[in-house]
Amino acid sequence: MNDIILINIAGDDRPGVTSTITSILADHQVNILDIGQAVIHDNLTLGLLVEVPAGAEAASILKDILFRTHEMGMQVRFLPVSPESYNQWVSGQGKQRHIVTLLARKITARHIAGVTDIVSRYSLNIDRIDRLSGRVPLEGVAQQSKASVELSVRGNLPDATDFRRELLHLASEMDIDIAYQEDNMFRRTRRLVAFDMDSTLIEAEVIDELAIAAGVGEQVVEITERAMRGEIDFTESFKARVALLKGLDESVLEGIAQSLRITEGAENLVSTLKQLGYKTAILSGGFTYFGQYLQRKLGIDYVHANELVIRNGQVTGEVEGIVVDGKRKAELLREIAQREGLDMEQVIAVGDGANDLPMLSIAGLGIAFRAKPIVRENAKQSISTLGLDGILYLLGISDRLTGK
């Protein structure tokens, strides 16, 4: 019968460790059943689960490994594995796999302890923990620093609702973001990201800026509040607000566009997505004029918003075509996905308002970004502590891959 042995090697990282050990195993026709390696602060940990063929001298193989690791100043440990234990390990590969991602300005032991306690109480096993964010300097946490850790978790969750609810409660309590996703093929094949514009890609509500410039800021706020109370719907309130902009000089639009503040992380996110072959879109209840400005600035592929009518250099107080409300955003998202030949599971939608919920709900990954409470509660994922490029961590993209 073949012997199964777990080999654990630890010590200072240096070139050639894995090559040296696997060369010894190769000389003896040893099969490698599993292998894993990690380096933390120049300290290497290498694990190999090996099958020694019947007739091979296991003692001789282990002696060779012990001698070579001693030469390299490393520690080695050998652990025999019974066939029963191995078969039980193999049977675990059919269990569900999940991804839990922590996002914060700084991640502490308290954060990790809280998450892993929940994972343990649901009888889930942690297979791997990876730091996705860059290395942390000792000088302190910068205002726009980023920290993210991803846990790959295995185990069956008959109903993930309670598990997700506990993670969200912990995130709220600790003022961090915690995302939970099934680890399936769609997570690695997403190809389209659609953004709301106002208060998502930019740190402003453009219609409010226009209203202030037109001297009707208070009236617009009043209409907005009526809409939020449910006294009028979005389309009616939107047309009423636009009507108040009548007579505004076209030059004001250019000035506001030039002064728009791009949301933290937006430029890094979009440029990285473009490098990875993603398509991007703006689906906004705002105005095409500003969406196209961002399209040119960021390199967005699609823009769908409301066309503000301008005649003789002045705003008429009207919009052309169908008003882009929540329902229309969802329709447009489906249309773009179809045009790109994508399943909706391959689509990501990002927004902050209630009118974004329809598109967030149909996307494979719907993300509430610095959103209102009702949106955070109903979206699949939520980011409040980091900038927009925190989305890259939800895709499993580390700073090491992007060079950031």
N, C-alpha and C positions, 0 to 999 in steps of 0.2 A: 504494500500500500504506500502511496506517495505521502511524504510528510508535508504539512502546511505550517509555515513559520512566519510570524510577524517580526520584521526587523525595524527597529527604531534607531536612527542615528541623529546626534545633535552636537553642535559645536560651532566654532567660528566659520562663517561662510567664506568659501574660497573656490576658485575655478577647479573643476575636475573631480569633485566629490562624487556626484551622481555617476559620472563616466567610470570612475574607478570601481565603484561597488557593482554596477551593472555588468562591467567587463568580467569580474570574478564570477558572477552568476551565469553569464553567457558561456564561460569556459566549461561549466558543469551542466549545461543544457537545462538550467532552471527556468520554470515558467513564472512570469510575474502576473499575479491575479489582481493586484491593485497597487497603486503608487500615488503618493502625495508628497508635495514639498512646499515649504513656506520659509520665508526669510523675514525676520523682524529685527530691525536695528543690527544688521550684519550678523545675526545669529541664525543658523540654518537648522531646520528640523526636517528630516527625510524619513518617510515611512514606506516600507515595501512589504506587501503580503505575497509570499512566494510559495511555489509548489516544487518540492525537490523530488525528482523522479525516483521510483523504486530502484534500488541497486546503487544509487549514488551515495557517496559517503557524506552525509549531512554534517558530521562533526568536522570533516576536513574543510568543507565550504565555510562553515561558521568560523573556523580557526583562521582561514585566510582573510575573512572580512574583519575579524577582531584585530589581526596583525596590522592590516592596512589602515584601519580607523585609528589605531594607537599611533601609527606613524604620523597621521595627520592631526593628532592632538584632539580627536573627537571621541565622544562617548557612544557606545552601542549597546543595545539591549535586544535579546532574542526571546520571543514568546511563542511556544508551541500552540497551535490552534487545532482543536478537535474537529473531525468531519461534521459532527452535529452542530457545533458552533458556526462553522463555515456555511453550512446549508441554511441555518437560520438567518445568517447575514445576507445570503443570496436572495432568500424569500422576501426580504425587506425592500427589494428594488421595485416591487409592484405598488408600493404605497404612494400616496399623493405627495407631490413636492410643492413647496411654497417658498416665496421670497418675502422677507420682512426687511424693510429699509428704514434706517434711522437717518434723519436729516436735522441738522442744528448748526448754530454758529460754532458751538464747541460741544463735543460729546464726552460725558463723564462716566465714571463707573456706576453712578446711580442710575443713569439712563440705561446702560447695558443690563444692569441687575434687574431693573423693572421689566424690561422686554423679555429677558430670558426666564424670569419667574413665570410670566404668562405662558410662554412657550412650554415650559416644564409642566405647568398645571394642566395643559391640554394634551399631555403625553406625547409631545412631539420631540423628535431628536434633531439636534443641530449638526448638520454634516460639515458645514464650512462657514467661516466668518471672514469677510474681506473688507478692508478699508478702501473705499472708492475715492475719497478726497485726498488731496495732496498732504505732504508731511507738515506737521504743525510746528511753527517756530516757538522758542521758549519765551520770546519777548512779550508775548501776550496775544490776545485775540483781537484782530483788526475788526473794524466795524462791518466790513463786508467779507469776512472770512467764511469758509464753508467747511463743514464736517459731515461725513456720511459713512455709515457702516452697513454692509449688507449681510444678512443671515440667510443661508440656504437651509431650509427646514424640511424634514420628512416625517410623514405620519398622516393618518386618515382623520379628516374633519367632516363628519356627517353633515354638519351645518356650520359654515364659517361665520355666520352672523354674530354670534356671541363672542367669538375670538376677535373679530374685527372691532366690535363695540368696545371690548376691554382695551385693545390697543389704542383706539381713539380717545378713550377716557384717560389713559396714561399720558398720551401726547398732550392733551389739554392741561392735565395736572402739572406736567413738567415743562410746558411751553416749548415743545419740540414737535417735529412732524414724524409720524410713523406710518409707512405705507405697507399694505399687505396685498400681495398678488399671487395668483396661482402660477406656478412655474411651468408654463406650457410653450408650445412652439410659436404661438402668436407674439409672445413677449420679444422674440428674437427676429420677427419678420414684419414689424410695424414699419410703415413707409410714408405716412402722411400725418402732419401735425397742423391742426387748425386752431387759430387764436382769435379770441375776442380782441378788440383793439383798446377801447377806453378803459383805463384802470387795469389793463392786463399787459399789453405791449407798451403802452405809454402810461405815465403817472398822472393822468388828467381825464376829465370828462369834457370832450371838446365842445359839446353844445353849451356847457356852462361857461366856458371861456368865451365863446361867441356871444352868448347872452350878456355877459359883463361888458364886452366891447360895444354891444348895441345899446347898453343902458337899460336892459330889461332883465337883469339877473334875478331880482326878487320875484318877478312874475313867473319866470321859468322854474325857480325852486318851488313855488307854490303848486304849479302844475305837476311837478315831479312827485311832490308829497301826496297829492290827490291820487296819483296813479299807484303809489305804494300802499295807500289805504284801500285800494281796490275800487275807488269811485269811478275811475275811467280806465280803459285798457291801454296797453302799450301803444298801439297804433294811433289811437285817438289822442293820447297825451303827446306823442311824438309830433304829430302834425300841428297840434296847438302850440307847441314850443317853437317849432320851425317857423310858423306864421309870424311869431314875434320878432324874427330876425329880418323881416322885410326892410329893405333899404340899406342894409349893411354893405359897406364898400368892399369889393372883392380883394383889395390890397390887405385888408385885415386878416383874411384867411391865410395869406402867405406869411404874414408876420407871426401868427399863432403857430403855423406849421413849423416854422424855423425855431420857435422857442419850446417845442414839445420836448419833454424829458422822457427819454427812452428808459423803460423799466430795467432795474438792475438785472444783469445776466442775459438780457434779451439778445444782444449782439453776439455774445459768445455762443448762446444756444443755437441761434439760426445759422451762424457760420459753421458750427460743428455738424448740424443736421445736414447742411448742404454737402459737406465733405463726405458724409456717410451715405449720400444718395437719397435722402428724404425729400419729399415735396412739402411745401409749406403754404398755408393759406390764411388770409384774414377774413373772418366772417363777422361783420360788425353792424350794430344798430346805429353806428355813427355815419360819417360821410365819406364818400369815395375819394374826395379831394385829399383828405388826410391819410386814408388807406393807401392811396397811390404814392403819396410822399414817403410813407414808411416802406412801401414796396421797393422804391428806388434806393432808399437808404440801407435797407437790410437784405435785399435780394429775395423778397417773398415771391412765390410763384403765382398765387391766385389772390385776387381781392374782390370781395363782394360786400358792398355797403349801400348806403342811400345816396342817390345822385341829387345834390343840391342844385336847384335851378338858379342860374346867374344870367341876367340880361343887362346889357349896357353897363357892365361893370358893377352891377349891384345884385345882391341876393333878393329873390322875389318872394321868399317866404313859402316856397313850395318845393316838393321833391318829385322826381320822375320815377315811374315804375312802381313795382311792389315794395312796400316797406319791409325792410329786413328785421323782422321780429324773431322771437324764439322759434316759432314753427318754421319760419323761412330759413333760419340758420341750419336747422336739422335737415331740411330738404336740400339745401345747397351742399351740405357735407356729404350726403348720400350721392349727389350728382358728381361731385369731384372724385369721390372714391370709385364710382363706376367708371368715370373717364380714365382713371389711372389703373383700372383693372384690379382693384383692391377689395378684399373682404372688409366689412366694417370692424372686425376684430383687429385689423391691421392699422386702424385709425386712432389717433390721439386728438382729443379736443380739450382746450384750455380756456377757462373763463372765470369771471368773478360774480356775475349777476344772475338774478332769477331767470332772465331771458336767455341765459346760456344753458340752463338745465336740459332743455330738449336735446341739444347736440351732445352735451356731456353724457346723457343717458344712453345714447345709441352708439357712441364710440367704444372701441375695445378698451380704451383707457381714457376715462374722463377725469380731468384734474381741476379742482377748484383752487384758483390761485389768489391768495390774499383776499378771500371771498367773504361775502356776507354769511352769517351763521346758517341760514336756511340752505345755502348752496353747499357749504361744507358738509352739512348733515346728509345731503342727498347725493353728492358726488362720490364716485368710487375711490378717489384719492384726493388729498388736499395738501397744498404747500403754503405755509404762512411764514416760516422763519427764514427762508432763503430767497434768492432771486430766481428768475425764470430758468436759469441754467441748472437749477436743482432737479429739473425734469430729467436731465441726462442720467442722474443717479437711479431714477426709477426704471430707466432702460438698461441699467447694469453697466453703463459707460463710466469708466473711472477717469480721473484726472491724468493718470499715467498714460492712457491711450490718446488723450487729446493734447498732451504736452502742457496742460495748464497747471 
